[in-house]
Amino acid sequence: MSIPLLLFACLIGIIFNLGFSGVFLQPDWSLALLLAALLAHRGNWLYVSLATGVHDLILHWSVFISLPWILLTPVLITWSDAQIGPSLLQRVFAMLVVISSLFFAGWSIASCLLTLLLCLVLWHFIARLYVQPA
């Protein structure tokens, strides 16, 4: 996924969250997309961390909601891959940690679960872009 397209989609997600915040229950669109891009490829960490900082500032008025966990995710995945080998378990655990930061910021459990499900779907589609044929 190209970086400008990713950042534009995150901007649209932030607009959705701000525009429809009181109308219906919704996931955190931009955080799900950013986290999926990070889980699909660790090399996206710089763009994802900058966009997560903007996301946190706009939606939560603080950079200490999701950004520290997003910054910790590539380090945690790299370390765990070196210790026990690469697997989906480390990435799912990292996804749960980052999304649980929304719950502690005051989001409902239903919104956190919707964000988790959206992140899983987006992660699947973004990871398919990085697959190398055998």
Secondary structure as GFF3:
##gff-version 3
##sequence-region A 1 134
A	DSSP	alpha_helix	3	19	.	.	.	ID=ss1
A	DSSP	alpha_helix	29	40	.	.	.	ID=ss2
A	DSSP	three_ten_helix	42	44	.	.	.	ID=ss3
A	DSSP	alpha_helix	45	60	.	.	.	ID=ss4
A	DSSP	alpha_helix	67	84	.	.	.	ID=ss5
A	DSSP	alpha_helix	88	104	.	.	.	ID=ss6
A	DSSP	alpha_helix	109	130	.	.	.	ID=ss7
###
